[in-house]
């Protein structure tokens, strides 16, 4: 076994078993008023993102006035935002607050993968929406110009 990993495991095992609040407050990367403020902001942001995106999915599924193509894209965006709120925000918050990874080691690459994946899904979905809207606009005016010429 790698001695550095053994040292890290031993260090974190001792750290998690200690109940001293003085030791835990020394581990915080930011001074005392900021962790509580950031906890409220991160928690509020994640909760708001979760609730509003679930409402958006419900509305998009029940509302048939929106075109089917656009509805699929918007639901995809909402699912990506929910994934970001559930899999990325809590892990990023604790990583920033404590300055080290407090969770099981397998969650570190998973959290980073989900972070990159949800960002890419959001970006590519927005690109697809833009291309689809552009093509519909161009085709509409191309047909309109043909009708006007005839």
TORPA-4810 file (N, C-alpha, C, O; in nm, 3 decimals):
<nodes>
NODE_1_0.084_-0.118_0.000_0.000_0.000_0.000_0.088_0.124_0.000_0.193_0.126_0.064_X
NODE_2_0.046_0.224_-0.071_0.121_0.348_-0.081_0.126_0.417_0.055_0.022_0.435_0.118_X
NODE_3_0.244_0.456_0.103_0.253_0.518_0.235_0.180_0.651_0.244_0.131_0.687_0.351_X
NODE_4_0.172_0.725_0.133_0.101_0.853_0.136_-0.048_0.829_0.155_-0.112_0.898_0.234_X
NODE_5_-0.103_0.732_0.083_-0.245_0.700_0.100_-0.274_0.649_0.239_-0.377_0.681_0.297_X
NODE_6_-0.183_0.567_0.293_-0.202_0.516_0.429_-0.202_0.631_0.529_-0.281_0.632_0.623_X
NODE_7_-0.113_0.727_0.508_-0.108_0.843_0.597_-0.237_0.923_0.585_-0.293_0.968_0.686_X
NODE_8_-0.284_0.942_0.462_-0.407_1.017_0.443_-0.525_0.946_0.508_-0.606_1.010_0.575_X
NODE_9_-0.535_0.814_0.490_-0.644_0.739_0.550_-0.637_0.748_0.702_-0.739_0.764_0.769_X
NODE_10_-0.516_0.736_0.754_-0.499_0.744_0.900_-0.534_0.883_0.951_-0.599_0.898_1.055_X
NODE_11_-0.492_0.985_0.877_-0.521_1.123_0.917_-0.672_1.149_0.918_-0.725_1.206_1.013_X
NODE_12_-0.739_1.108_0.811_-0.882_1.133_0.801_-0.962_1.048_0.900_-1.067_1.091_0.948_X
NODE_13_-0.914_0.929_0.930_-0.981_0.845_1.029_-0.973_0.911_1.166_-1.071_0.915_1.240_X
NODE_14_-0.855_0.963_1.201_-0.840_1.034_1.328_-0.922_1.162_1.329_-0.978_1.200_1.432_X
NODE_15_-0.928_1.229_1.215_-1.002_1.354_1.207_-1.151_1.330_1.224_-1.218_1.404_1.296_X
NODE_16_-1.204_1.227_1.159_-1.348_1.201_1.169_-1.387_1.147_1.306_-1.502_1.161_1.348_X
NODE_17_-1.291_1.083_1.377_-1.325_1.030_1.508_-1.316_1.136_1.617_-1.369_1.117_1.726_X
NODE_18_-1.249_1.248_1.589_-1.238_1.352_1.692_-1.367_1.432_1.696_-1.425_1.464_1.592_X
NODE_19_-1.411_1.464_1.816_-1.536_1.538_1.834_-1.512_1.683_1.873_-1.606_1.755_1.903_X
NODE_20_-1.389_1.725_1.872_-1.356_1.860_1.917_-1.401_1.962_1.813_-1.359_1.956_1.697_X
NODE_21_-1.486_2.056_1.854_-1.530_2.159_1.761_-1.419_2.258_1.733_-1.419_2.322_1.628_X
NODE_22_-1.325_2.272_1.826_-1.212_2.362_1.802_-1.128_2.311_1.686_-1.082_2.389_1.603_X
NODE_23_-1.107_2.177_1.679_-1.030_2.121_1.569_-1.104_2.136_1.437_-1.043_2.165_1.335_X
NODE_24_-1.234_2.117_1.439_-1.312_2.130_1.316_-1.316_2.275_1.271_-1.312_2.300_1.150_X
NODE_25_-1.325_2.369_1.362_-1.328_2.509_1.320_-1.194_2.553_1.264_-1.189_2.644_1.181_X
NODE_26_-1.084_2.489_1.308_-0.954_2.520_1.252_-0.941_2.469_1.110_-0.861_2.521_1.032_X
NODE_27_-1.018_2.367_1.075_-1.011_2.310_0.941_-1.086_2.392_0.837_-1.060_2.378_0.718_X
NODE_28_-1.177_2.476_0.880_-1.254_2.554_0.785_-1.162_2.644_0.704_-1.072_2.707_0.759_X
NODE_29_-1.186_2.651_0.575_-1.102_2.732_0.487_-1.135_2.880_0.500_-1.053_2.965_0.464_X
NODE_30_-1.252_2.912_0.549_-1.296_3.051_0.562_-1.324_3.084_0.708_-1.356_2.994_0.786_X
NODE_31_-1.313_3.212_0.746_-1.344_3.248_0.885_-1.492_3.227_0.918_-1.573_3.206_0.828_X
NODE_32_-1.524_3.231_1.043_-1.652_3.183_1.098_-1.781_3.241_1.039_-1.871_3.160_1.017_X
NODE_33_-1.800_3.367_1.011_-1.934_3.405_0.963_-1.965_3.353_0.822_-2.081_3.335_0.787_X
NODE_34_-1.862_3.330_0.742_-1.885_3.293_0.602_-1.940_3.154_0.581_-2.025_3.137_0.493_X
NODE_35_-1.898_3.052_0.656_-1.956_2.919_0.631_-2.107_2.913_0.648_-2.175_2.845_0.572_X
NODE_36_-2.160_2.983_0.746_-2.305_2.982_0.766_-2.377_3.055_0.653_-2.482_3.010_0.606_X
NODE_37_-2.322_3.167_0.610_-2.382_3.242_0.499_-2.376_3.159_0.371_-2.474_3.150_0.297_X
NODE_38_-2.260_3.100_0.345_-2.247_3.018_0.224_-2.333_2.893_0.229_-2.384_2.848_0.126_X
NODE_39_-2.351_2.836_0.349_-2.439_2.719_0.362_-2.581_2.757_0.325_-2.650_2.681_0.257_X
NODE_40_-2.626_2.874_0.369_-2.761_2.919_0.332_-2.772_2.945_0.183_-2.872_2.908_0.121_X
NODE_41_-2.670_3.006_0.125_-2.674_3.035_-0.019_-2.670_2.907_-0.102_-2.749_2.890_-0.194_X
NODE_42_-2.577_2.819_-0.070_-2.568_2.692_-0.144_-2.694_2.608_-0.125_-2.748_2.554_-0.222_X
NODE_43_-2.739_2.596_-0.002_-2.860_2.517_0.024_-2.982_2.577_-0.043_-3.064_2.504_-0.101_X
NODE_44_-2.995_2.708_-0.036_-3.108_2.775_-0.101_-3.103_2.760_-0.252_-3.206_2.736_-0.315_X
NODE_45_-2.984_2.774_-0.308_-2.969_2.759_-0.453_-3.003_2.617_-0.498_-3.075_2.598_-0.596_X
NODE_46_-2.951_2.519_-0.427_-2.978_2.379_-0.465_-3.126_2.346_-0.448_-3.184_2.280_-0.534_X
NODE_47_-3.187_2.391_-0.339_-3.330_2.363_-0.316_-3.417_2.432_-0.420_-3.510_2.372_-0.474_X
NODE_48_-3.386_2.558_-0.448_-3.462_2.633_-0.548_-3.447_2.569_-0.686_-3.545_2.558_-0.760_X
NODE_49_-3.325_2.528_-0.721_-3.304_2.463_-0.851_-3.381_2.332_-0.860_-3.439_2.301_-0.964_X
NODE_50_-3.380_2.256_-0.753_-3.452_2.128_-0.753_-3.602_2.148_-0.770_-3.664_2.085_-0.855_X
NODE_51_-3.659_2.236_-0.690_-3.805_2.258_-0.693_-3.849_2.319_-0.826_-3.946_2.272_-0.886_X
NODE_52_-3.780_2.424_-0.871_-3.824_2.491_-0.993_-3.807_2.403_-1.116_-3.889_2.408_-1.208_X
NODE_53_-3.703_2.323_-1.120_-3.684_2.235_-1.236_-3.783_2.119_-1.236_-3.825_2.074_-1.343_X
NODE_54_-3.820_2.069_-1.119_-3.925_1.968_-1.114_-4.058_2.028_-1.160_-4.132_1.964_-1.235_X
NODE_55_-4.087_2.151_-1.117_-4.209_2.218_-1.165_-4.204_2.241_-1.316_-4.305_2.226_-1.384_X
NODE_56_-4.087_2.277_-1.367_-4.073_2.298_-1.512_-4.099_2.170_-1.588_-4.165_2.172_-1.692_X
NODE_57_-4.048_2.058_-1.538_-4.073_1.930_-1.605_-4.221_1.895_-1.603_-4.275_1.851_-1.704_X
NODE_58_-4.287_1.915_-1.489_-4.430_1.886_-1.478_-4.508_1.972_-1.576_-4.596_1.921_-1.647_X
NODE_59_-4.478_2.100_-1.582_-4.548_2.191_-1.674_-4.522_2.153_-1.819_-4.614_2.153_-1.900_X
NODE_60_-4.398_2.120_-1.852_-4.366_2.084_-1.990_-4.431_1.953_-2.033_-4.469_1.938_-2.149_X
NODE_61_-4.444_1.860_-1.941_-4.507_1.732_-1.974_-4.656_1.750_-1.995_-4.714_1.689_-2.085_X
NODE_62_-4.720_1.834_-1.914_-4.864_1.853_-1.924_-4.906_1.953_-2.030_-5.018_1.944_-2.082_X
NODE_63_-4.820_2.049_-2.065_-4.855_2.153_-2.161_-4.820_2.108_-2.302_-4.702_2.090_-2.334_X
NODE_64_-4.919_2.089_-2.383_-4.897_2.041_-2.520_-4.891_2.154_-2.621_-4.882_2.128_-2.741_X
NODE_65_-4.896_2.279_-2.577_-4.891_2.392_-2.670_-4.749_2.416_-2.723_-4.733_2.473_-2.831_X
NODE_66_-4.650_2.374_-2.650_-4.511_2.390_-2.693_-4.479_2.277_-2.791_-4.525_2.164_-2.775_X
NODE_67_-4.398_2.309_-2.892_-4.363_2.207_-2.991_-4.289_2.092_-2.924_-4.219_2.111_-2.824_X
NODE_68_-4.304_1.974_-2.980_-4.245_1.853_-2.921_-4.093_1.861_-2.917_-4.031_1.815_-2.821_X
NODE_69_-4.032_1.919_-3.021_-3.886_1.931_-3.024_-3.836_2.020_-2.911_-3.744_1.983_-2.838_X
NODE_70_-3.895_2.136_-2.898_-3.854_2.231_-2.794_-3.882_2.174_-2.655_-3.803_2.195_-2.562_X
NODE_71_-3.992_2.103_-2.640_-4.026_2.043_-2.510_-3.918_1.943_-2.466_-3.879_1.941_-2.350_X
NODE_72_-3.870_1.861_-2.561_-3.764_1.764_-2.529_-3.637_1.835_-2.484_-3.572_1.794_-2.388_X
NODE_73_-3.602_1.942_-2.554_-3.482_2.017_-2.517_-3.495_2.080_-2.378_-3.401_2.074_-2.299_X
NODE_74_-3.609_2.139_-2.350_-3.628_2.205_-2.220_-3.633_2.104_-2.105_-3.582_2.132_-1.996_X
NODE_75_-3.692_1.988_-2.128_-3.690_1.884_-2.025_-3.547_1.835_-2.003_-3.507_1.810_-1.889_X
NODE_76_-3.471_1.823_-2.111_-3.332_1.784_-2.099_-3.253_1.886_-2.017_-3.170_1.848_-1.933_X
NODE_77_-3.277_2.014_-2.039_-3.211_2.119_-1.961_-3.249_2.110_-1.813_-3.164_2.126_-1.726_X
NODE_78_-3.377_2.085_-1.786_-3.423_2.076_-1.648_-3.361_1.956_-1.577_-3.324_1.966_-1.460_X
NODE_79_-3.349_1.844_-1.646_-3.287_1.725_-1.585_-3.139_1.751_-1.557_-3.086_1.708_-1.455_X
NODE_80_-3.071_1.821_-1.648_-2.931_1.855_-1.625_-2.916_1.947_-1.503_-2.823_1.931_-1.424_X
NODE_81_-3.007_2.042_-1.488_-3.003_2.131_-1.372_-3.031_2.056_-1.242_-2.969_2.083_-1.139_X
NODE_82_-3.124_1.963_-1.246_-3.153_1.882_-1.127_-3.030_1.798_-1.090_-2.995_1.786_-0.972_X
NODE_83_-2.967_1.741_-1.190_-2.845_1.662_-1.164_-2.736_1.749_-1.103_-2.665_1.705_-1.013_X
NODE_84_-2.723_1.872_-1.151_-2.624_1.963_-1.094_-2.658_1.994_-0.948_-2.569_1.996_-0.863_X
NODE_85_-2.785_2.018_-0.920_-2.825_2.052_-0.783_-2.807_1.936_-0.687_-2.775_1.957_-0.570_X
NODE_86_-2.827_1.814_-0.735_-2.820_1.698_-0.646_-2.678_1.644_-0.634_-2.633_1.612_-0.524_X
NODE_87_-2.607_1.632_-0.746_-2.478_1.563_-0.745_-2.356_1.654_-0.735_-2.247_1.607_-0.705_X
NODE_88_-2.372_1.783_-0.760_-2.254_1.869_-0.764_-2.250_1.974_-0.653_-2.147_1.991_-0.588_X
NODE_89_-2.360_2.043_-0.631_-2.359_2.155_-0.536_-2.323_2.112_-0.394_-2.238_2.176_-0.334_X
NODE_90_-2.382_2.006_-0.338_-2.345_1.970_-0.199_-2.197_1.931_-0.185_-2.132_1.968_-0.087_X
NODE_91_-2.146_1.858_-0.282_-2.007_1.815_-0.275_-1.912_1.933_-0.292_-1.812_1.944_-0.220_X
NODE_92_-1.942_2.023_-0.386_-1.858_2.140_-0.405_-1.858_2.229_-0.282_-1.755_2.286_-0.246_X
NODE_93_-1.974_2.242_-0.219_-1.983_2.326_-0.100_-1.892_2.274_0.011_-1.814_2.349_0.070_X
NODE_94_-1.903_2.146_0.040_-1.821_2.093_0.150_-1.673_2.094_0.115_-1.588_2.113_0.202_X
NODE_95_-1.641_2.075_-0.012_-1.501_2.081_-0.053_-1.446_2.222_-0.034_-1.333_2.237_0.012_X
NODE_96_-1.523_2.324_-0.068_-1.479_2.462_-0.050_-1.471_2.498_0.098_-1.377_2.564_0.141_X
NODE_97_-1.568_2.455_0.175_-1.573_2.493_0.316_-1.459_2.431_0.397_-1.397_2.499_0.480_X
NODE_98_-1.432_2.305_0.375_-1.333_2.236_0.458_-1.195_2.228_0.395_-1.097_2.199_0.463_X
NODE_99_-1.188_2.253_0.267_-1.058_2.251_0.201_-1.005_2.112_0.173_-0.892_2.099_0.126_X
NODE_100_-1.082_2.009_0.199_-1.044_1.872_0.165_-1.171_1.792_0.142_-1.281_1.836_0.175_X
NODE_101_-1.154_1.674_0.085_-1.267_1.588_0.049_-1.310_1.507_0.170_-1.233_1.427_0.222_X
NODE_102_-1.434_1.529_0.217_-1.484_1.463_0.337_-1.564_1.336_0.308_-1.604_1.266_0.401_X
NODE_103_-1.587_1.307_0.185_-1.672_1.195_0.147_-1.586_1.074_0.109_-1.464_1.085_0.100_X
NODE_104_-1.650_0.958_0.085_-1.573_0.842_0.037_-1.500_0.876_-0.093_-1.548_0.956_-0.174_X
NODE_105_-1.385_0.816_-0.111_-1.298_0.854_-0.223_-1.362_0.829_-0.359_-1.332_0.901_-0.454_X
NODE_106_-1.449_0.728_-0.371_-1.509_0.701_-0.502_-1.604_0.813_-0.546_-1.633_0.826_-0.665_X
NODE_107_-1.653_0.894_-0.451_-1.743_1.003_-0.487_-1.671_1.123_-0.547_-1.734_1.204_-0.615_X
NODE_108_-1.542_1.135_-0.524_-1.468_1.249_-0.578_-1.467_1.250_-0.731_-1.508_1.350_-0.790_X
NODE_109_-1.423_1.143_-0.797_-1.428_1.146_-0.943_-1.572_1.145_-0.996_-1.600_1.202_-1.101_X
NODE_110_-1.663_1.080_-0.923_-1.803_1.079_-0.967_-1.861_1.221_-0.964_-1.930_1.261_-1.057_X
NODE_111_-1.832_1.295_-0.858_-1.881_1.432_-0.847_-1.824_1.520_-0.957_-1.896_1.600_-1.016_X
NODE_112_-1.695_1.506_-0.984_-1.633_1.585_-1.090_-1.687_1.546_-1.227_-1.709_1.632_-1.313_X
NODE_113_-1.708_1.417_-1.248_-1.767_1.370_-1.374_-1.906_1.428_-1.393_-1.939_1.478_-1.501_X
NODE_114_-1.988_1.422_-1.287_-2.124_1.477_-1.297_-2.122_1.627_-1.319_-2.205_1.681_-1.392_X
NODE_115_-2.028_1.695_-1.257_-2.016_1.839_-1.275_-1.988_1.873_-1.421_-2.057_1.956_-1.481_X
NODE_116_-1.888_1.808_-1.479_-1.853_1.834_-1.618_-1.964_1.787_-1.711_-1.996_1.854_-1.809_X
NODE_117_-2.022_1.672_-1.681_-2.127_1.615_-1.766_-2.250_1.705_-1.770_-2.304_1.731_-1.878_X
NODE_118_-2.296_1.753_-1.654_-2.415_1.837_-1.653_-2.389_1.971_-1.720_-2.478_2.026_-1.785_X
NODE_119_-2.270_2.025_-1.705_-2.238_2.151_-1.774_-2.237_2.129_-1.925_-2.293_2.210_-1.999_X
NODE_120_-2.175_2.021_-1.971_-2.172_1.992_-2.115_-2.311_1.965_-2.170_-2.343_2.010_-2.280_X
NODE_121_-2.393_1.892_-2.096_-2.529_1.865_-2.141_-2.606_1.996_-2.155_-2.678_2.016_-2.253_X
NODE_122_-2.593_2.086_-2.058_-2.661_2.215_-2.065_-2.614_2.296_-2.186_-2.695_2.353_-2.260_X
NODE_123_-2.483_2.302_-2.205_-2.429_2.381_-2.316_-2.472_2.323_-2.450_-2.517_2.398_-2.537_X
NODE_124_-2.460_2.192_-2.468_-2.496_2.132_-2.596_-2.647_2.138_-2.621_-2.691_2.148_-2.736_X
NODE_125_-2.726_2.131_-2.515_-2.871_2.146_-2.532_-2.905_2.287_-2.578_-2.988_2.306_-2.667_X
NODE_126_-2.841_2.387_-2.518_-2.865_2.525_-2.561_-2.818_2.547_-2.704_-2.883_2.620_-2.779_X
NODE_127_-2.708_2.485_-2.743_-2.662_2.495_-2.882_-2.764_2.430_-2.976_-2.795_2.486_-3.081_X
NODE_128_-2.816_2.314_-2.938_-2.916_2.246_-3.021_-3.043_2.329_-3.034_-3.102_2.337_-3.141_X
NODE_129_-3.085_2.392_-2.924_-3.204_2.479_-2.930_-3.178_2.595_-3.025_-3.263_2.629_-3.107_X
NODE_130_-3.060_2.656_-3.015_-3.027_2.769_-3.103_-3.023_2.729_-3.249_-3.075_2.801_-3.334_X
NODE_131_-2.963_2.615_-3.279_-2.957_2.568_-3.418_-3.096_2.536_-3.469_-3.131_2.572_-3.581_X
NODE_132_-3.175_2.468_-3.387_-3.310_2.432_-3.430_-3.397_2.556_-3.454_-3.470_2.562_-3.553_X
NODE_133_-3.388_2.654_-3.366_-3.464_2.778_-3.384_-3.417_2.854_-3.508_-3.498_2.908_-3.583_X
NODE_134_-3.287_2.857_-3.529_-3.231_2.926_-3.645_-3.280_2.862_-3.774_-3.323_2.930_-3.867_X
NODE_135_-3.273_2.728_-3.779_-3.315_2.659_-3.901_-3.464_2.677_-3.927_-3.504_2.696_-4.042_X
NODE_136_-3.546_2.673_-3.823_-3.689_2.697_-3.842_-3.714_2.838_-3.893_-3.799_2.859_-3.979_X
NODE_137_-3.640_2.936_-3.841_-3.654_3.075_-3.884_-3.613_3.091_-4.030_-3.684_3.154_-4.108_X
NODE_138_-3.498_3.033_-4.066_-3.448_3.043_-4.204_-3.544_2.973_-4.300_-3.577_3.029_-4.405_X
NODE_139_-3.588_2.852_-4.267_-3.680_2.780_-4.357_-3.812_2.853_-4.371_-3.871_2.853_-4.479_X
NODE_140_-3.860_2.914_-4.263_-3.986_2.988_-4.270_-3.973_3.105_-4.366_-4.061_3.126_-4.450_X
NODE_141_-3.867_3.182_-4.354_-3.851_3.298_-4.442_-3.815_3.259_-4.584_-3.848_3.331_-4.678_X
NODE_142_-3.747_3.146_-4.601_-3.717_3.099_-4.735_-3.848_3.063_-4.806_-3.865_3.098_-4.923_X
NODE_143_-3.939_2.996_-4.739_-4.069_2.964_-4.798_-4.151_3.090_-4.818_-4.224_3.100_-4.916_X
NODE_144_-4.142_3.187_-4.727_-4.216_3.312_-4.737_-4.170_3.393_-4.858_-4.252_3.452_-4.928_X
NODE_145_-4.039_3.395_-4.883_-3.984_3.469_-4.997_-4.026_3.401_-5.125_-4.058_3.471_-5.222_X
NODE_146_-4.029_3.269_-5.133_-4.074_3.198_-5.252_-4.218_3.230_-5.283_-4.254_3.250_-5.399_X
NODE_147_-4.301_3.235_-5.182_-4.443_3.266_-5.202_-4.460_3.410_-5.250_-4.542_3.438_-5.337_X
NODE_148_-4.383_3.501_-5.194_-4.392_3.643_-5.232_-4.345_3.664_-5.375_-4.400_3.750_-5.445_X
NODE_149_-4.245_3.590_-5.422_-4.195_3.605_-5.558_-4.295_3.551_-5.658_-4.311_3.608_-5.766_X
NODE_150_-4.361_3.442_-5.626_-4.455_3.379_-5.720_-4.576_3.466_-5.725_-4.671_3.435_-5.797_X
</nodes>
